[in-house]
Amino acid sequence: MSMTLEAIPVNSLSRHIEPLKDALAAAATEVVGSGYYVLGPNVRAFESAFATYCGAEHCISVANGTDALELSLRALDVSREDRVAVVANAAMYGTSTVLACGAEPVFIDVDAATATMDPLKLEAALAAGGIKAVIVTHLYGQLANINAIAALCKTHGVGLVEDCAQAHGARNDTGLAGSFGDIASFSFYPTKNLGALGDGGAVVTRRADLADRVRMLRQYGWTQKYTNGIAGGRNSRLDEIQASMLLLMLPHLDQWNQNRRSVAERYAAGIRNPKIRTNTSAGQSYVAHLYIIRTEERAALQQHLSENGVQTDVHYPIADHHQPCHEGRFADVALPQTELDCATVLTLPCFPELTDSEVDRVIDACNRF
Ligand SMILES: *Cc1c(COP(=O)(O)O)cnc(C)c1O
């Protein structure tokens, strides 16, 4: 019998949403009839539920994850000519918000094991002085070395922003992603571990002063209606339909993360090929937003997997300091581990609805390379 199997996608939102389709449609219909469309009861309910989930006092929803990150920096009073430490392997998300504040990114290399900010490199940069804040990115769903980084920031009196856009629900013995620093940003873009059916984002913090500032900044910098009391404000609000979608999905997040983690664990145990290094992240500190392998023969492996019905992607191919938009401004920056990762990482299919037999097909294709 000859049968063409359907290609296995890196991610499938249609399969992810299918079991919730009717409930989501009913919730959307309810909002349509409610007369409240922006910053209404669903937004308040979601903010409260998500703050509780994260173990934080305050959640302020915004329009997307990029705004969440930039408004977090602005809440910490990052402005023109301040220096902000940031990694360069996370698709420009952090760097672009530093630049949007008029501040200067100070790139910190990542450690090889976690692909997240190397605390030793950060320590050296903090010791050199002049850094106002740090953005730590919990990349691929893996908590960074966050306790060490939080301790360093505290010692040096530097603000700490956690970018949790890939790490909803990741946790260790001391807390959840978003509870370690001064303030944290989340994205609810549809492909994230918790994703709306459109754009969305949130800022989470235990500090009431920062929460108040973000609440003003997301709505024109108003201290009260039509009084623009603080600078740097904009319109960045979550709408009622997206909040109602997120409210329905939040109770499923931990199970979805567990399913993702199971996929990752099967890959780590099953892929046996001297040309491929697997990612062995495991346990609650990893929510498998993306499953990454490394190979010196990336183009050939991508081609081989594609011919065997396995889609792949690269997260991410160009380091921040090498992005063409800078026009050579960071030409002197060298980040050996970041640059090596950009050349060797490859993303395999990983999403909660991926079946065991699909995972086996991916493993088999990798092992035959
Ligand atoms: C997706 C993402 C963002 C940006 O979120 P948007 O909602 O797309 O603006 C920021 N940081 C990281 C690490 C992300 O993965």
The ligand as a Tripos MOL2 file, in Angstrom:
@<TRIPOS>MOLECULE
LIG
   15    15     1     0     0
SMALL
NO_CHARGES

@<TRIPOS>ATOM
      1 C1          6.0990   36.9190   20.6410 C.3       1 LIG1
      2 C2          7.1410   37.5240   21.4980 C.ar      1 LIG1
      3 C3          7.1340   38.8940   21.8270 C.ar      1 LIG1
      4 C4          6.2170   39.8830   21.1810 C.3       1 LIG1
      5 O1          4.8670   39.6470   21.3670 O.3       1 LIG1
      6 P1          3.8120   40.2960   20.3200 P.3       1 LIG1
      7 O2          2.5060   40.0120   20.9790 O.co2     1 LIG1
      8 O3          3.9780   39.5670   19.0290 O.co2     1 LIG1
      9 O4          4.1160   41.7350   20.2160 O.co2     1 LIG1
     10 C5          8.0770   39.3570   22.7190 C.ar      1 LIG1
     11 N1          9.0150   38.5520   23.2310 N.ar      1 LIG1
     12 C6          9.0920   37.2400   22.9090 C.ar      1 LIG1
     13 C7         10.1560   36.4040   23.5270 C.3       1 LIG1
     14 C8          8.1670   36.6830   22.0210 C.ar      1 LIG1
     15 O5          8.2400   35.3910   21.7100 O.3       1 LIG1
@<TRIPOS>BOND
     1     1     2 1
     2     2     3 ar
     3     2    14 ar
     4     3     4 1
     5     3    10 ar
     6     4     5 1
     7     5     6 1
     8     6     7 2
     9     6     8 1
    10     6     9 1
    11    10    11 ar
    12    11    12 ar
    13    12    13 1
    14    12    14 ar
    15    14    15 1
@<TRIPOS>SUBSTRUCTURE
     1 LIG1         1 GROUP 0 **** ****
